[in-house]
Amino acid sequence: MPQLVTAETWRAHTTELASVEYILSGWGMPIMDEELLAAMPALKHVFYGSGSIRQFYTEDARNRGIGVSSAWRANAIPTAEFAYAVILLSLKRCWRAQQYTKQNRTWKKPAEAAGIFRSKVGIVSLGTIGRRVARSLTCGHTLDVLAYDPYATAEDAANLGVRLVSLDELFSQSDVISLHAPSLPETKDMIGMNLLMSMKPNATLINTARGALIEESSLIEVLKQRTDIDAILDVTNPEPCPPAHPLWQLPNAFITPHIAGSLNQECYRLGEYMADELERYLAGLPLEHEVTEQIYQTMA
């Protein structure tokens, strides 16, 4: 009978692992350090039914020629869908309206809501998720979609129907800002005090990417000073926030438990992507989801 081998239990299965050529895994994949690689001398390829491989794939694995495929494109689908939905709700100031209605048990429509017509939405990073979000916003809506991505071209922007602008302009002009940048050394704390303070009156910041993108102490201070703006945080740093963390106390910070990515039935899509990828590998066909060095550098 097949046995589930986890990051905690793999050392009890070294006999079986010695002949394993392929790994099918997901969240909780063991780090591919020297110890694991020594126990799996026959390993050729990893099929990872999740997103970023940064948490487990190592230089040692790369040097040994072990390939890796990831369902990151599949995981981008629900993340983009979630971000798109939250953007539209934010343009209606849904979070404030719901909060006020429940607390006061009466109606008060948000007069300061931008609405979903000729409003400005800013997308930070036009990776796979950012592009999906941009396409959703520009297809069927009359919105001015701004984008910041130092690697995007004018042709990319034209194809997506967005305007490339500086990060400063995006923050100062957008009614809603959605973050989709990867978590890299150069993007850590990229959203700091000056950008946050420059946000338009009654604007909303959405983060479904990584908590480390935002300088959290600055975010807390700005939310205290700028009670007109909201932050919708599906990710934080650390994650989850400790019980005494100041963000819990702020009425204009709305935190969800990292639900943008694949949940429940959505996870079947991840498995299907990797099962199909394994079939291609065994048939000698070109792989569709192999993580190249270029893709790896853009992963969160």
Short mmCIF file of the C-alpha atoms (twelve columns), coordinates in Angstrom:
data_MODEL
# 
_entry.id   MODEL 
# 
loop_
_atom_site.group_PDB 
_atom_site.id 
_atom_site.type_symbol 
_atom_site.label_atom_id 
_atom_site.label_alt_id 
_atom_site.label_comp_id 
_atom_site.label_asym_id 
_atom_site.label_seq_id 
_atom_site.Cartn_x 
_atom_site.Cartn_y 
_atom_site.Cartn_z 
_atom_site.pdbx_PDB_model_num 
ATOM 1   C CA . MET A 1   0.000   0.000  0.000   1 
ATOM 2   C CA . PRO A 2   1.364   3.458  -0.889  1 
ATOM 3   C CA . GLN A 3   2.562   5.487  2.066   1 
ATOM 4   C CA . LEU A 4   2.558   9.247  2.449   1 
ATOM 5   C CA . VAL A 5   6.093   10.466 3.067   1 
ATOM 6   C CA . THR A 6   6.359   13.899 4.674   1 
ATOM 7   C CA . ALA A 7   9.112   16.303 5.675   1 
ATOM 8   C CA . GLU A 8   8.871   14.849 9.176   1 
ATOM 9   C CA . THR A 9   8.787   11.143 8.263   1 
ATOM 10  C CA . TRP A 10  11.026  10.685 5.210   1 
ATOM 11  C CA . ARG A 11  14.014  9.485  7.277   1 
ATOM 12  C CA . ALA A 12  12.007  6.396  8.210   1 
ATOM 13  C CA . HIS A 13  11.769  5.440  4.518   1 
ATOM 14  C CA . THR A 14  15.348  5.748  3.297   1 
ATOM 15  C CA . THR A 15  15.355  2.196  1.925   1 
ATOM 16  C CA . GLU A 16  12.426  2.930  -0.377  1 
ATOM 17  C CA . LEU A 17  13.645  6.432  -1.231  1 
ATOM 18  C CA . ALA A 18  17.008  5.132  -2.472  1 
ATOM 19  C CA . SER A 19  15.395  3.982  -5.728  1 
ATOM 20  C CA . VAL A 20  12.894  6.819  -6.206  1 
ATOM 21  C CA . GLU A 21  13.318  8.686  -9.487  1 
ATOM 22  C CA . TYR A 22  10.386  11.097 -9.281  1 
ATOM 23  C CA . ILE A 23  8.676   13.010 -6.477  1 
ATOM 24  C CA . LEU A 24  5.054   14.140 -6.594  1 
ATOM 25  C CA . SER A 25  4.624   16.625 -3.789  1 
ATOM 26  C CA . GLY A 26  2.863   19.750 -2.571  1 
ATOM 27  C CA . TRP A 27  2.961   22.046 0.437   1 
ATOM 28  C CA . GLY A 28  5.318   20.589 3.040   1 
ATOM 29  C CA . MET A 29  7.898   19.340 0.546   1 
ATOM 30  C CA . PRO A 30  11.169  18.576 2.428   1 
ATOM 31  C CA . ILE A 31  14.114  20.900 1.789   1 
ATOM 32  C CA . MET A 32  16.366  19.343 -0.809  1 
ATOM 33  C CA . ASP A 33  19.506  19.619 1.280   1 
ATOM 34  C CA . GLU A 34  22.563  17.368 1.223   1 
ATOM 35  C CA . GLU A 35  20.970  14.875 3.614   1 
ATOM 36  C CA . LEU A 36  17.837  14.361 1.519   1 
ATOM 37  C CA . LEU A 37  19.755  14.248 -1.756  1 
ATOM 38  C CA . ALA A 38  22.177  11.666 -0.358  1 
ATOM 39  C CA . ALA A 39  19.194  9.494  0.558   1 
ATOM 40  C CA . MET A 40  17.776  9.771  -2.981  1 
ATOM 41  C CA . PRO A 41  20.656  9.107  -5.404  1 
ATOM 42  C CA . ALA A 42  18.292  8.117  -8.248  1 
ATOM 43  C CA . LEU A 43  16.123  11.252 -8.111  1 
ATOM 44  C CA . LYS A 44  15.612  12.889 -11.516 1 
ATOM 45  C CA . HIS A 45  12.677  15.282 -11.284 1 
ATOM 46  C CA . VAL A 46  10.245  16.820 -8.776  1 
ATOM 47  C CA . PHE A 47  6.618   17.517 -9.687  1 
ATOM 48  C CA . TYR A 48  5.419   20.103 -7.186  1 
ATOM 49  C CA . GLY A 49  1.667   20.578 -6.953  1 
ATOM 50  C CA . SER A 50  1.827   24.082 -5.556  1 
ATOM 51  C CA . GLY A 51  3.428   27.441 -6.349  1 
ATOM 52  C CA . SER A 52  6.876   28.796 -5.511  1 
ATOM 53  C CA . ILE A 53  9.692   26.267 -5.116  1 
ATOM 54  C CA . ARG A 54  11.980  28.650 -3.215  1 
ATOM 55  C CA . GLN A 55  11.176  27.029 0.120   1 
ATOM 56  C CA . PHE A 56  12.685  23.656 -0.806  1 
ATOM 57  C CA . TYR A 57  14.664  23.716 -4.073  1 
ATOM 58  C CA . THR A 58  18.364  24.225 -3.451  1 
ATOM 59  C CA . GLU A 59  21.574  24.951 -5.315  1 
ATOM 60  C CA . ASP A 60  22.686  21.392 -4.476  1 
ATOM 61  C CA . ALA A 61  19.630  20.008 -6.283  1 
ATOM 62  C CA . ARG A 62  20.265  22.231 -9.282  1 
ATOM 63  C CA . ASN A 63  23.941  21.242 -9.443  1 
ATOM 64  C CA . ARG A 64  22.951  17.591 -9.453  1 
ATOM 65  C CA . GLY A 65  20.745  18.190 -12.479 1 
ATOM 66  C CA . ILE A 66  17.469  17.445 -10.717 1 
ATOM 67  C CA . GLY A 67  14.651  19.152 -12.589 1 
ATOM 68  C CA . VAL A 68  11.511  20.591 -11.045 1 
ATOM 69  C CA . SER A 69  8.076   21.351 -12.400 1 
ATOM 70  C CA . SER A 70  5.544   23.410 -10.479 1 
ATOM 71  C CA . ALA A 71  1.821   24.083 -10.679 1 
ATOM 72  C CA . TRP A 72  2.465   27.770 -10.103 1 
ATOM 73  C CA . ARG A 73  0.418   28.734 -13.140 1 
ATOM 74  C CA . ALA A 74  -2.532  26.780 -11.732 1 
ATOM 75  C CA . ASN A 75  -2.136  28.430 -8.322  1 
ATOM 76  C CA . ALA A 76  -2.108  31.830 -10.032 1 
ATOM 77  C CA . ILE A 77  -5.692  31.320 -11.217 1 
ATOM 78  C CA . PRO A 78  -7.521  31.491 -7.840  1 
ATOM 79  C CA . THR A 79  -5.110  34.155 -6.569  1 
ATOM 80  C CA . ALA A 80  -5.926  36.381 -9.536  1 
ATOM 81  C CA . GLU A 81  -9.639  35.659 -9.182  1 
ATOM 82  C CA . PHE A 82  -9.538  36.601 -5.498  1 
ATOM 83  C CA . ALA A 83  -7.566  39.799 -6.136  1 
ATOM 84  C CA . TYR A 84  -9.914  40.825 -8.941  1 
ATOM 85  C CA . ALA A 85  -12.963 40.295 -6.733  1 
ATOM 86  C CA . VAL A 86  -11.420 42.212 -3.843  1 
ATOM 87  C CA . ILE A 87  -10.496 45.104 -6.159  1 
ATOM 88  C CA . LEU A 88  -14.092 45.468 -7.349  1 
ATOM 89  C CA . LEU A 89  -15.436 45.285 -3.796  1 
ATOM 90  C CA . SER A 90  -12.858 47.832 -2.686  1 
ATOM 91  C CA . LEU A 91  -13.941 50.268 -5.384  1 
ATOM 92  C CA . LYS A 92  -17.362 50.081 -3.707  1 
ATOM 93  C CA . ARG A 93  -15.773 50.510 -0.233  1 
ATOM 94  C CA . CYS A 94  -17.494 47.254 0.687   1 
ATOM 95  C CA . TRP A 95  -15.363 46.662 3.788   1 
ATOM 96  C CA . ARG A 96  -16.256 50.006 5.363   1 
ATOM 97  C CA . ALA A 97  -19.911 49.666 4.400   1 
ATOM 98  C CA . GLN A 98  -20.198 46.200 5.917   1 
ATOM 99  C CA . GLN A 99  -18.372 47.277 9.062   1 
ATOM 100 C CA . TYR A 100 -20.568 50.353 9.578   1 
ATOM 101 C CA . THR A 101 -23.799 48.515 8.795   1 
ATOM 102 C CA . LYS A 102 -23.105 45.736 11.285  1 
ATOM 103 C CA . GLN A 103 -21.919 48.060 14.051  1 
ATOM 104 C CA . ASN A 104 -24.738 50.596 13.697  1 
ATOM 105 C CA . ARG A 105 -27.510 48.324 12.392  1 
ATOM 106 C CA . THR A 106 -28.530 50.901 9.837   1 
ATOM 107 C CA . TRP A 107 -27.698 51.847 6.274   1 
ATOM 108 C CA . LYS A 108 -25.149 54.433 5.266   1 
ATOM 109 C CA . LYS A 109 -23.952 54.136 1.714   1 
ATOM 110 C CA . PRO A 110 -20.242 55.006 1.296   1 
ATOM 111 C CA . ALA A 111 -20.350 58.426 -0.368  1 
ATOM 112 C CA . GLU A 112 -16.562 58.348 -0.803  1 
ATOM 113 C CA . ALA A 113 -16.561 55.114 -2.873  1 
ATOM 114 C CA . ALA A 114 -14.922 55.529 -6.281  1 
ATOM 115 C CA . GLY A 115 -17.189 52.988 -7.957  1 
ATOM 116 C CA . ILE A 116 -16.435 50.728 -10.911 1 
ATOM 117 C CA . PHE A 117 -16.501 53.309 -13.699 1 
ATOM 118 C CA . ARG A 118 -13.595 55.488 -14.831 1 
ATOM 119 C CA . SER A 119 -11.775 54.836 -11.579 1 
ATOM 120 C CA . LYS A 120 -8.046  54.140 -11.381 1 
ATOM 121 C CA . VAL A 121 -6.670  50.757 -10.330 1 
ATOM 122 C CA . GLY A 122 -2.932  50.219 -9.825  1 
ATOM 123 C CA . ILE A 123 -1.266  46.844 -10.402 1 
ATOM 124 C CA . VAL A 124 2.217   46.414 -8.910  1 
ATOM 125 C CA . SER A 125 4.059   43.779 -11.008 1 
ATOM 126 C CA . LEU A 126 2.842   42.238 -14.241 1 
ATOM 127 C CA . GLY A 127 3.824   38.659 -13.560 1 
ATOM 128 C CA . THR A 128 1.422   35.802 -14.205 1 
ATOM 129 C CA . ILE A 129 -1.033  36.902 -11.519 1 
ATOM 130 C CA . GLY A 130 -0.761  40.611 -12.215 1 
ATOM 131 C CA . ARG A 131 -1.440  40.037 -15.915 1 
ATOM 132 C CA . ARG A 132 -4.493  37.926 -15.159 1 
ATOM 133 C CA . VAL A 133 -5.841  40.620 -12.870 1 
ATOM 134 C CA . ALA A 134 -5.154  43.321 -15.451 1 
ATOM 135 C CA . ARG A 135 -6.980  41.382 -18.187 1 
ATOM 136 C CA . SER A 136 -10.010 40.907 -15.938 1 
ATOM 137 C CA . LEU A 137 -10.127 44.615 -15.133 1 
ATOM 138 C CA . THR A 138 -9.730  45.839 -18.705 1 
ATOM 139 C CA . CYS A 139 -12.204 43.364 -20.193 1 
ATOM 140 C CA . GLY A 140 -15.771 44.504 -19.637 1 
ATOM 141 C CA . HIS A 141 -15.032 47.440 -17.324 1 
ATOM 142 C CA . THR A 142 -14.437 51.127 -18.015 1 
ATOM 143 C CA . LEU A 143 -11.438 51.533 -15.736 1 
ATOM 144 C CA . ASP A 144 -8.060  53.223 -16.018 1 
ATOM 145 C CA . VAL A 145 -5.595  50.487 -15.086 1 
ATOM 146 C CA . LEU A 146 -2.112  51.655 -14.147 1 
ATOM 147 C CA . ALA A 147 0.797   49.250 -13.805 1 
ATOM 148 C CA . TYR A 148 4.293   49.343 -12.400 1 
ATOM 149 C CA . ASP A 149 6.767   46.727 -13.555 1 
ATOM 150 C CA . PRO A 150 10.364  47.624 -14.457 1 
ATOM 151 C CA . TYR A 151 10.577  44.606 -16.763 1 
ATOM 152 C CA . ALA A 152 7.333   45.148 -18.698 1 
ATOM 153 C CA . THR A 153 7.507   46.632 -22.185 1 
ATOM 154 C CA . ALA A 154 5.265   49.096 -23.969 1 
ATOM 155 C CA . GLU A 155 4.038   46.168 -26.061 1 
ATOM 156 C CA . ASP A 156 3.127   44.228 -22.891 1 
ATOM 157 C CA . ALA A 157 1.157   47.215 -21.627 1 
ATOM 158 C CA . ALA A 158 -0.647  47.696 -24.937 1 
ATOM 159 C CA . ASN A 159 -1.642  44.032 -25.090 1 
ATOM 160 C CA . LEU A 160 -3.051  44.221 -21.557 1 
ATOM 161 C CA . GLY A 161 -4.709  47.605 -21.994 1 
ATOM 162 C CA . VAL A 162 -2.813  49.172 -19.080 1 
ATOM 163 C CA . ARG A 163 -0.634  52.288 -18.678 1 
ATOM 164 C CA . LEU A 164 2.898   51.801 -17.393 1 
ATOM 165 C CA . VAL A 165 3.738   54.413 -14.757 1 
ATOM 166 C CA . SER A 166 6.244   54.933 -11.968 1 
ATOM 167 C CA . LEU A 167 5.553   53.445 -8.546  1 
ATOM 168 C CA . ASP A 168 5.184   56.971 -7.160  1 
ATOM 169 C CA . GLU A 169 2.527   57.873 -9.726  1 
ATOM 170 C CA . LEU A 170 0.696   54.601 -9.251  1 
ATOM 171 C CA . PHE A 171 0.367   55.135 -5.490  1 
ATOM 172 C CA . SER A 172 -0.631  58.776 -5.703  1 
ATOM 173 C CA . GLN A 173 -3.210  58.306 -8.478  1 
ATOM 174 C CA . SER A 174 -4.902  54.939 -7.842  1 
ATOM 175 C CA . ASP A 175 -8.208  54.435 -6.055  1 
ATOM 176 C CA . VAL A 176 -7.238  50.812 -5.414  1 
ATOM 177 C CA . ILE A 177 -3.711  49.338 -5.455  1 
ATOM 178 C CA . SER A 178 -3.087  45.600 -5.737  1 
ATOM 179 C CA . LEU A 179 0.348   44.099 -5.013  1 
ATOM 180 C CA . HIS A 180 1.591   41.128 -7.045  1 
ATOM 181 C CA . ALA A 181 5.388   41.389 -6.849  1 
ATOM 182 C CA . PRO A 182 7.556   38.409 -5.840  1 
ATOM 183 C CA . SER A 183 9.278   38.384 -2.473  1 
ATOM 184 C CA . LEU A 184 12.939  38.934 -3.347  1 
ATOM 185 C CA . PRO A 185 15.771  40.764 -1.575  1 
ATOM 186 C CA . GLU A 186 15.236  43.734 -3.889  1 
ATOM 187 C CA . THR A 187 11.464  43.864 -3.233  1 
ATOM 188 C CA . LYS A 188 11.620  43.576 0.553   1 
ATOM 189 C CA . ASP A 189 9.927   46.612 2.140   1 
ATOM 190 C CA . MET A 190 9.480   48.161 -1.311  1 
ATOM 191 C CA . ILE A 191 6.246   49.740 -0.071  1 
ATOM 192 C CA . GLY A 192 7.340   52.210 2.611   1 
ATOM 193 C CA . MET A 193 6.197   55.316 4.437   1 
ATOM 194 C CA . ASN A 194 6.428   57.788 1.549   1 
ATOM 195 C CA . LEU A 195 4.413   55.672 -0.864  1 
ATOM 196 C CA . LEU A 196 1.774   54.822 1.730   1 
ATOM 197 C CA . MET A 197 1.356   58.428 2.803   1 
ATOM 198 C CA . SER A 198 0.973   59.488 -0.834  1 
ATOM 199 C CA . MET A 199 -2.130  57.353 -1.408  1 
ATOM 200 C CA . LYS A 200 -5.247  59.149 -2.642  1 
ATOM 201 C CA . PRO A 201 -7.954  60.028 -0.140  1 
ATOM 202 C CA . ASN A 202 -10.152 56.981 0.576   1 
ATOM 203 C CA . ALA A 203 -7.853  54.635 -1.387  1 
ATOM 204 C CA . THR A 204 -7.392  50.934 -0.669  1 
ATOM 205 C CA . LEU A 205 -4.202  48.848 -0.643  1 
ATOM 206 C CA . ILE A 206 -4.544  45.110 -1.316  1 
ATOM 207 C CA . ASN A 207 -1.787  42.584 -0.690  1 
ATOM 208 C CA . THR A 208 -2.277  39.009 -1.885  1 
ATOM 209 C CA . ALA A 209 1.425   38.527 -2.694  1 
ATOM 210 C CA . ARG A 210 3.833   38.447 0.253   1 
ATOM 211 C CA . GLY A 211 3.826   40.342 3.541   1 
ATOM 212 C CA . ALA A 212 7.504   41.254 3.208   1 
ATOM 213 C CA . LEU A 213 6.713   43.635 0.332   1 
ATOM 214 C CA . ILE A 214 5.324   46.176 2.812   1 
ATOM 215 C CA . GLU A 215 7.342   47.899 5.506   1 
ATOM 216 C CA . GLU A 216 4.939   46.886 8.231   1 
ATOM 217 C CA . SER A 217 5.849   49.471 10.863  1 
ATOM 218 C CA . SER A 218 5.200   52.194 8.283   1 
ATOM 219 C CA . LEU A 219 1.900   50.615 7.281   1 
ATOM 220 C CA . ILE A 220 0.733   50.599 10.883  1 
ATOM 221 C CA . GLU A 221 1.709   54.223 11.389  1 
ATOM 222 C CA . VAL A 222 0.083   55.359 8.146   1 
ATOM 223 C CA . LEU A 223 -3.155  53.507 8.900   1 
ATOM 224 C CA . LYS A 224 -3.261  55.268 12.254  1 
ATOM 225 C CA . GLN A 225 -2.714  58.679 10.678  1 
ATOM 226 C CA . ARG A 226 -4.685  58.143 7.477   1 
ATOM 227 C CA . THR A 227 -7.963  56.789 8.809   1 
ATOM 228 C CA . ASP A 228 -9.511  57.363 5.376   1 
ATOM 229 C CA . ILE A 229 -7.518  54.604 3.669   1 
ATOM 230 C CA . ASP A 230 -7.923  50.836 3.996   1 
ATOM 231 C CA . ALA A 231 -5.512  47.901 3.807   1 
ATOM 232 C CA . ILE A 232 -6.817  44.490 2.743   1 
ATOM 233 C CA . LEU A 233 -4.141  42.005 3.782   1 
ATOM 234 C CA . ASP A 234 -4.347  38.353 2.776   1 
ATOM 235 C CA . VAL A 235 -0.663  38.030 3.710   1 
ATOM 236 C CA . THR A 236 1.332   39.543 6.564   1 
ATOM 237 C CA . ASN A 237 4.855   39.368 7.957   1 
ATOM 238 C CA . PRO A 238 5.005   37.302 10.125  1 
ATOM 239 C CA . GLU A 239 2.108   35.110 9.124   1 
ATOM 240 C CA . PRO A 240 -0.179  34.924 10.953  1 
ATOM 241 C CA . CYS A 241 0.223   38.081 13.003  1 
ATOM 242 C CA . PRO A 242 0.749   37.401 16.735  1 
ATOM 243 C CA . PRO A 243 -2.382  37.996 18.853  1 
ATOM 244 C CA . ALA A 244 -1.022  41.270 20.252  1 
ATOM 245 C CA . HIS A 245 0.019   42.640 16.861  1 
ATOM 246 C CA . PRO A 246 -1.121  46.257 16.265  1 
ATOM 247 C CA . LEU A 247 -2.763  45.412 12.932  1 
ATOM 248 C CA . TRP A 248 -5.529  43.529 14.741  1 
ATOM 249 C CA . GLN A 249 -6.508  46.726 16.534  1 
ATOM 250 C CA . LEU A 250 -6.785  48.967 13.490  1 
ATOM 251 C CA . PRO A 251 -10.327 49.412 12.127  1 
ATOM 252 C CA . ASN A 252 -9.005  50.123 8.629   1 
ATOM 253 C CA . ALA A 253 -6.879  46.953 8.426   1 
ATOM 254 C CA . PHE A 254 -8.838  43.979 7.118   1 
ATOM 255 C CA . ILE A 255 -6.984  40.662 7.403   1 
ATOM 256 C CA . THR A 256 -7.898  37.385 5.708   1 
ATOM 257 C CA . PRO A 257 -6.071  34.093 6.449   1 
ATOM 258 C CA . HIS A 258 -4.054  33.699 3.208   1 
ATOM 259 C CA . ILE A 259 -7.011  32.384 1.231   1 
ATOM 260 C CA . ALA A 260 -6.225  33.892 -2.172  1 
ATOM 261 C CA . GLY A 261 -4.308  30.810 -3.317  1 
ATOM 262 C CA . SER A 262 -5.770  27.372 -3.971  1 
ATOM 263 C CA . LEU A 263 -8.301  26.127 -1.418  1 
ATOM 264 C CA . ASN A 264 -10.155 22.838 -1.137  1 
ATOM 265 C CA . GLN A 265 -11.472 21.834 -4.597  1 
ATOM 266 C CA . GLU A 266 -9.138  24.334 -6.266  1 
ATOM 267 C CA . CYS A 267 -6.254  22.120 -5.120  1 
ATOM 268 C CA . TYR A 268 -7.382  19.379 -7.521  1 
ATOM 269 C CA . ARG A 269 -6.286  21.657 -10.347 1 
ATOM 270 C CA . LEU A 270 -2.738  21.677 -8.920  1 
ATOM 271 C CA . GLY A 271 -2.625  17.891 -8.820  1 
ATOM 272 C CA . GLU A 272 -4.014  17.556 -12.337 1 
ATOM 273 C CA . TYR A 273 -1.375  19.923 -13.698 1 
ATOM 274 C CA . MET A 274 1.426   17.836 -12.201 1 
ATOM 275 C CA . ALA A 275 -0.080  14.462 -13.121 1 
ATOM 276 C CA . ASP A 276 -0.277  15.648 -16.734 1 
ATOM 277 C CA . GLU A 277 3.276   16.984 -16.502 1 
ATOM 278 C CA . LEU A 278 4.545   13.603 -15.272 1 
ATOM 279 C CA . GLU A 279 2.842   11.892 -18.206 1 
ATOM 280 C CA . ARG A 280 4.595   14.285 -20.608 1 
ATOM 281 C CA . TYR A 281 7.942   13.620 -18.913 1 
ATOM 282 C CA . LEU A 282 7.575   9.830  -19.142 1 
ATOM 283 C CA . ALA A 283 6.466   10.081 -22.774 1 
ATOM 284 C CA . GLY A 284 9.492   12.196 -23.655 1 
ATOM 285 C CA . LEU A 285 7.321   15.185 -24.589 1 
ATOM 286 C CA . PRO A 286 8.228   18.832 -23.904 1 
ATOM 287 C CA . LEU A 287 7.343   19.901 -20.381 1 
ATOM 288 C CA . GLU A 288 4.895   22.770 -19.936 1 
ATOM 289 C CA . HIS A 289 5.567   23.704 -16.325 1 
ATOM 290 C CA . GLU A 290 9.273   23.164 -15.762 1 
ATOM 291 C CA . VAL A 291 10.781  25.892 -13.574 1 
ATOM 292 C CA . THR A 292 13.646  27.415 -15.514 1 
ATOM 293 C CA . GLU A 293 16.233  29.690 -13.939 1 
ATOM 294 C CA . GLN A 294 14.413  32.690 -15.412 1 
ATOM 295 C CA . ILE A 295 11.087  31.612 -13.926 1 
ATOM 296 C CA . TYR A 296 12.726  30.798 -10.595 1 
ATOM 297 C CA . GLN A 297 14.062  34.346 -10.286 1 
ATOM 298 C CA . THR A 298 10.543  35.766 -10.530 1 
ATOM 299 C CA . MET A 299 8.924   33.409 -8.020  1 
ATOM 300 C CA . ALA A 300 7.625   34.735 -4.728  1 
# 
